[in-house]
Amino acid sequence: MRQEVPLKNSSYIPDLLGDGFERLTLEFPPDYEGEVIATLIRSTTHKTSEKAVLYVHGFNDYFFQKEMALNFNDHGYNFYALDLRKYGRSYLKHQKFNNVRALSEYDEEIHQALQLIKLENNHQVLLMGHSAGGLITTNYAANHLHSTLFHGLIGNSPFYEFNLGHFTRTLVVPVVAFLGHYFPNIRISGIPSGSYGKSIHAESHGEWAYSLTWKPHEVPKINLGFITAIYTAQKNIRRKQVIGIPTLILHSSTTVHEKNWSEKFQEGDAVLNVDHIKKYANKLKGTITVVEIKKGLHDLILSKKPVREAVYKVLFDWINTNFNRTH
């Protein structure tokens, strides 16, 4: 059961992104590592609006996608994002990055953020998640059917399956996940992502400036408990399947299988297998829309400009069709 955390009368302060972005620290009871916080970032529209989106980043990530936030603002949505516990702005020195033992641990910050968003007079709220954030938000939605705090779900290349061979996925991962219940602090090698990082970072082949401390090219070792958390959530959404709200799942048209840098990294998903995303997205039940984005990167909104413009068109057309109809 999620522990209800009372909302505190805290004030937003200017965020490192500038340009009117603000942040608020959310505090929670200590966990197995000690003090725990999360960070809520917001960018509000210039005109009064009762519509909002809450964005959740992926693994080895934090919120820096300013262009996305401003696009939502331009379309009349107040934009909010979470830096989850043990990531980015919320990382504390006594913690290991990304160290959770169940994705339900994130329910505390998601629920508190949604409460705050509602208190700030937003009455149409969309949940949006990228990669692991897509899994987290899908899992949250499946576990909170009929919630009045959110009304739609958007997945940007959600992490519905490990990008591994059949033998490893079906035999090795379940064993590792089982061991993670009992030995959560054992550390194993992280997920190789150096070439993907180079495809998006401005100092390499990309156009985006972000912190390589908070989002390094090479992923640090991860705890077995984190594998357990991901695997358990993946099994949960496959079992429940029903989401209950309009849902949009976006994914690239191509999986990049190479390990070393090539131009293919700028035209496909170099982190997840798009066939896995399609397979499990199409098994979800409800008002589900699954759209392939030609030449999209793993984080679709970090793709080349013509591609991300196509992403935004699909995204806002879907929103207008499902939420902003005029009669």
BAFIDREN-787533 format. One record per residue (C-alpha): z, x, y; residue number from 1; residue in one letter. Coordinates in nm, 3 decimals, padded with zeros to 5 digits. Example, Ala and Ser with C-alpha at 12.3 -4.5 7.8 and 13.67 -1.06 7.14 Angstrom:
2
        w        u        v  seq  type
   00.780   01.230  -00.450    1     A
   00.714   01.367  -00.106    2     S
//
This chain:
327
        w        u        v  seq  type
   00.000   00.000   00.000    1     M
  -00.082   00.122   00.350    2     R
   00.222   00.188   00.563    3     Q
   00.195   00.003   00.893    4     E
   00.240   00.244   01.183    5     V
   00.348   00.089   01.513    6     P
   00.109   00.143   01.803    7     L
   00.254   00.360   02.075    8     K
   00.194   00.334   02.448    9     N
  -00.001   00.659   02.476   10     S
  -00.264   00.740   02.733   11     S
  -00.613   00.873   02.687   12     Y
  -00.684   01.216   02.832   13     I
  -01.021   01.379   02.912   14     P
  -01.198   01.507   02.601   15     D
  -01.368   01.843   02.553   16     L
  -01.709   01.666   02.553   17     L
  -01.671   01.584   02.925   18     G
  -01.889   01.320   03.092   19     D
  -01.622   01.051   03.074   20     G
  -01.532   01.102   02.708   21     F
  -01.160   01.056   02.646   22     E
  -00.930   01.112   02.353   23     R
  -00.602   00.976   02.224   24     L
  -00.373   01.136   01.966   25     T
  -00.255   00.908   01.685   26     L
   00.070   01.008   01.514   27     E
   00.174   00.926   01.158   28     F
   00.465   00.992   00.921   29     P
   00.459   01.343   00.767   30     P
   00.280   01.392   00.436   31     D
   00.306   01.663   00.167   32     Y
   00.201   01.929   00.421   33     E
   00.417   01.809   00.710   34     G
   00.321   01.664   01.049   35     E
   00.003   01.451   01.054   36     V
  -00.212   01.339   01.346   37     I
  -00.558   01.195   01.399   38     A
  -00.764   01.175   01.718   39     T
  -00.948   00.876   01.862   40     L
  -01.233   00.964   02.100   41     I
  -01.402   00.704   02.318   42     R
  -01.691   00.659   02.559   43     S
  -01.710   00.319   02.724   44     T
  -02.007   00.131   02.866   45     T
  -02.063   00.109   03.241   46     H
  -02.068  -00.270   03.218   47     K
  -01.794  -00.487   03.069   48     T
  -01.850  -00.528   02.695   49     S
  -01.661  -00.681   02.404   50     E
  -01.866  -00.491   02.145   51     K
  -01.772  -00.157   01.991   52     A
  -01.851   00.087   01.711   53     V
  -01.601   00.310   01.530   54     L
  -01.762   00.624   01.387   55     Y
  -01.615   00.841   01.108   56     V
  -01.752   01.193   01.056   57     H
  -01.827   01.365   00.728   58     G
  -01.681   01.651   00.523   59     F
  -01.665   01.991   00.698   60     N
  -01.725   01.808   01.024   61     D
  -01.580   01.650   01.337   62     Y
  -01.715   01.430   01.616   63     F
  -01.952   01.609   01.852   64     F
  -02.259   01.381   01.842   65     Q
  -02.254   01.293   02.211   66     K
  -02.614   01.169   02.222   67     E
  -02.534   00.905   01.958   68     M
  -02.235   00.779   02.157   69     A
  -02.439   00.750   02.475   70     L
  -02.713   00.561   02.289   71     N
  -02.456   00.306   02.178   72     F
  -02.325   00.284   02.535   73     N
  -02.678   00.222   02.664   74     D
  -02.710  -00.064   02.414   75     H
  -02.389  -00.228   02.539   76     G
  -02.141  -00.089   02.285   77     Y
  -01.815   00.085   02.362   78     N
  -01.817   00.389   02.136   79     F
  -01.516   00.522   01.946   80     Y
  -01.495   00.805   01.695   81     A
  -01.218   00.945   01.479   82     L
  -01.147   01.306   01.407   83     D
  -00.967   01.236   01.081   84     L
  -00.643   01.409   00.988   85     R
  -00.694   01.779   00.905   86     K
  -01.034   01.796   01.076   87     Y
  -01.151   01.909   01.420   88     G
  -00.925   01.802   01.706   89     R
  -00.667   01.677   01.454   90     S
  -00.628   02.000   01.256   91     Y
  -00.279   02.156   01.273   92     L
  -00.196   02.514   01.181   93     K
   00.024   02.427   00.883   94     H
  -00.255   02.223   00.721   95     Q
  -00.547   02.301   00.494   96     K
  -00.874   02.162   00.624   97     F
  -00.978   01.828   00.462   98     N
  -00.674   01.830   00.229   99     N
  -00.616   01.471   00.116  100     V
  -00.543   01.342  -00.234  101     R
  -00.681   00.990  -00.184  102     A
  -00.927   00.855   00.070  103     L
  -00.681   00.571   00.129  104     S
  -00.472   00.824   00.324  105     E
  -00.730   00.775   00.601  106     Y
  -00.654   00.402   00.609  107     D
  -00.370   00.475   00.851  108     E
  -00.594   00.616   01.125  109     E
  -00.881   00.373   01.059  110     I
  -00.649   00.073   01.074  111     H
  -00.466   00.195   01.383  112     Q
  -00.796   00.278   01.557  113     A
  -00.932  -00.069   01.478  114     L
  -00.615  -00.229   01.613  115     Q
  -00.644  -00.031   01.936  116     L
  -01.012  -00.117   01.969  117     I
  -00.926  -00.487   01.936  118     K
  -00.642  -00.452   02.188  119     L
  -00.897  -00.302   02.428  120     E
  -01.078  -00.638   02.418  121     N
  -01.352  -00.557   02.168  122     N
  -01.425  -00.854   01.945  123     H
  -01.741  -00.740   01.763  124     Q
  -01.677  -00.407   01.589  125     V
  -01.906  -00.206   01.365  126     L
  -01.780   00.062   01.127  127     L
  -02.012   00.362   01.097  128     M
  -01.975   00.670   00.877  129     G
  -02.173   00.983   00.796  130     H
  -02.175   01.143   00.449  131     S
  -01.810   01.153   00.332  132     A
  -01.739   00.928   00.630  133     G
  -01.995   00.688   00.487  134     G
  -01.803   00.684   00.160  135     L
  -01.471   00.645   00.344  136     I
  -01.593   00.350   00.551  137     T
  -01.767   00.182   00.256  138     T
  -01.452   00.221   00.047  139     N
  -01.241   00.086   00.335  140     Y
  -01.468  -00.215   00.378  141     A
  -01.466  -00.290   00.004  142     A
  -01.085  -00.273   00.005  143     N
  -01.047  -00.491   00.319  144     H
  -01.271  -00.789   00.257  145     L
  -01.231  -01.068   00.515  146     H
  -01.072  -00.835   00.771  147     S
  -01.100  -00.963   01.127  148     T
  -01.097  -00.608   01.267  149     L
  -01.457  -00.514   01.182  150     F
  -01.776  -00.709   01.129  151     H
  -02.052  -00.474   01.012  152     G
  -02.100  -00.141   00.833  153     L
  -02.349   00.142   00.892  154     I
  -02.385   00.436   00.651  155     G
  -02.567   00.753   00.758  156     N
  -02.646   00.939   00.432  157     S
  -02.324   00.822   00.262  158     P
  -02.164   01.042  -00.006  159     F
  -02.196   00.801  -00.297  160     Y
  -02.249   01.074  -00.559  161     E
  -02.200   01.448  -00.603  162     F
  -02.528   01.638  -00.564  163     N
  -02.498   01.810  -00.900  164     L
  -02.686   01.814  -01.229  165     G
  -02.637   01.531  -01.480  166     H
  -02.408   01.732  -01.711  167     F
  -02.184   01.847  -01.425  168     T
  -02.168   01.500  -01.267  169     R
  -02.093   01.313  -01.588  170     T
  -01.868   01.558  -01.772  171     L
  -01.733   01.831  -01.544  172     V
  -01.652   01.629  -01.230  173     V
  -01.444   01.366  -01.417  174     P
  -01.239   01.643  -01.581  175     V
  -01.186   01.823  -01.250  176     V
  -01.090   01.492  -01.085  177     A
  -00.842   01.421  -01.367  178     F
  -00.683   01.766  -01.325  179     L
  -00.664   01.706  -00.950  180     G
  -00.412   01.426  -01.007  181     H
  -00.169   01.677  -01.157  182     Y
  -00.267   02.003  -00.983  183     F
  -00.392   01.891  -00.641  184     P
  -00.333   02.226  -00.469  185     N
  -00.550   02.440  -00.698  186     I
  -00.838   02.569  -00.485  187     R
  -01.200   02.597  -00.592  188     I
  -01.511   02.725  -00.418  189     S
  -01.648   02.505  -00.144  190     G
  -01.989   02.345  -00.126  191     I
  -02.263   02.591  -00.019  192     P
  -02.409   02.462   00.307  193     S
  -02.500   02.771   00.509  194     G
  -02.871   02.696   00.533  195     S
  -02.804   02.334   00.630  196     Y
  -02.573   02.452   00.906  197     G
  -02.838   02.691   01.033  198     K
  -03.091   02.408   01.042  199     S
  -02.884   02.217   01.299  200     I
  -02.689   02.476   01.501  201     H
  -02.834   02.589   01.834  202     A
  -02.768   02.956   01.760  203     E
  -02.991   02.937   01.452  204     S
  -03.280   02.696   01.392  205     H
  -03.134   02.374   01.536  206     G
  -03.060   02.227   01.879  207     E
  -02.693   02.129   01.855  208     W
  -02.398   02.323   01.994  209     A
  -02.071   02.265   01.809  210     Y
  -01.762   02.456   01.699  211     S
  -01.821   02.684   01.401  212     L
  -01.442   02.694   01.358  213     T
  -01.429   02.320   01.299  214     W
  -01.770   02.298   01.128  215     K
  -01.844   02.639   00.971  216     P
  -02.173   02.714   00.799  217     H
  -01.989   02.827   00.486  218     E
  -01.739   02.570   00.361  219     V
  -01.389   02.709   00.282  220     P
  -01.235   02.656  -00.061  221     K
  -01.128   02.298  -00.129  222     I
  -00.833   02.156  -00.319  223     N
  -00.878   01.979  -00.652  224     L
  -00.699   01.685  -00.495  225     G
  -00.992   01.637  -00.258  226     F
  -01.236   01.616  -00.551  227     I
  -01.007   01.353  -00.705  228     T
  -01.006   01.157  -00.379  229     A
  -01.386   01.153  -00.352  230     I
  -01.447   01.075  -00.720  231     Y
  -01.192   00.791  -00.722  232     T
  -01.347   00.629  -00.413  233     A
  -01.697   00.658  -00.558  234     Q
  -01.580   00.483  -00.875  235     K
  -01.405   00.217  -00.667  236     N
  -01.714   00.109  -00.472  237     I
  -01.922   00.106  -00.792  238     R
  -01.666  -00.124  -00.950  239     R
  -01.615  -00.355  -00.653  240     K
  -01.968  -00.339  -00.503  241     Q
  -01.911  -00.640  -00.274  242     V
  -01.892  -00.539   00.093  243     I
  -01.885  -00.885   00.250  244     G
  -02.034  -00.794   00.589  245     I
  -02.386  -00.700   00.706  246     P
  -02.443  -00.343   00.592  247     T
  -02.712  -00.088   00.684  248     L
  -02.755   00.224   00.472  249     I
  -02.984   00.497   00.608  250     L
  -03.105   00.801   00.416  251     H
  -03.373   01.069   00.432  252     S
  -03.704   01.044   00.247  253     S
  -03.663   01.386   00.085  254     T
  -03.402   01.596  -00.093  255     T
  -03.410   01.970  -00.018  256     V
  -03.346   02.161  -00.340  257     H
  -03.385   02.516  -00.209  258     E
  -03.073   02.727  -00.158  259     K
  -03.215   02.979   00.090  260     N
  -03.348   02.900   00.433  261     W
  -03.698   02.755   00.469  262     S
  -03.859   02.506   00.707  263     E
  -03.795   02.237   00.445  264     K
  -03.435   02.233   00.567  265     F
  -03.557   02.073   00.890  266     Q
  -03.734   01.786   00.714  267     E
  -03.497   01.661   00.444  268     G
  -03.141   01.614   00.319  269     D
  -03.011   01.955   00.213  270     A
  -02.661   01.828   00.122  271     V
  -02.698   01.511  -00.088  272     L
  -02.961   01.379  -00.328  273     N
  -03.139   01.087  -00.162  274     V
  -03.210   00.928  -00.502  275     D
  -02.835   00.901  -00.560  276     H
  -02.784   00.737  -00.219  277     I
  -03.064   00.485  -00.286  278     K
  -02.934   00.409  -00.635  279     K
  -02.581   00.320  -00.533  280     Y
  -02.669   00.164  -00.197  281     A
  -02.900  -00.080  -00.372  282     N
  -02.620  -00.179  -00.611  283     K
  -02.401  -00.300  -00.325  284     L
  -02.383  -00.677  -00.300  285     K
  -02.409  -00.882   00.015  286     G
  -02.632  -00.861   00.320  287     T
  -02.740  -00.503   00.247  288     I
  -03.032  -00.326   00.418  289     T
  -03.137   00.016   00.285  290     V
  -03.383   00.215   00.497  291     V
  -03.553   00.548   00.428  292     E
  -03.607   00.777   00.728  293     I
  -03.908   01.004   00.691  294     K
  -03.823   01.373   00.738  295     K
  -03.462   01.295   00.828  296     G
  -03.189   01.558   00.798  297     L
  -02.863   01.496   00.612  298     H
  -02.707   01.385   00.941  299     D
  -02.999   01.172   01.044  300     L
  -02.908   01.159   01.411  301     I
  -02.927   01.541   01.426  302     L
  -03.290   01.537   01.310  303     S
  -03.581   01.639   01.532  304     K
  -03.622   01.412   01.833  305     K
  -03.907   01.191   01.700  306     P
  -03.712   01.136   01.377  307     V
  -03.383   01.047   01.542  308     R
  -03.565   00.815   01.781  309     E
  -03.692   00.635   01.469  310     A
  -03.333   00.626   01.341  311     V
  -03.208   00.464   01.662  312     Y
  -03.491   00.208   01.655  313     K
  -03.402   00.103   01.300  314     V
  -03.032   00.102   01.386  315     L
  -03.050  -00.111   01.700  316     F
  -03.316  -00.344   01.559  317     D
  -03.080  -00.411   01.269  318     W
  -02.785  -00.466   01.504  319     I
  -02.986  -00.706   01.720  320     N
  -03.103  -00.900   01.414  321     T
  -02.757  -00.933   01.259  322     N
  -02.523  -00.951   01.558  323     F
  -02.696  -01.007   01.890  324     N
  -02.922  -01.304   01.826  325     R
  -02.972  -01.542   02.115  326     T
  -03.017  -01.914   02.053  327     H
//
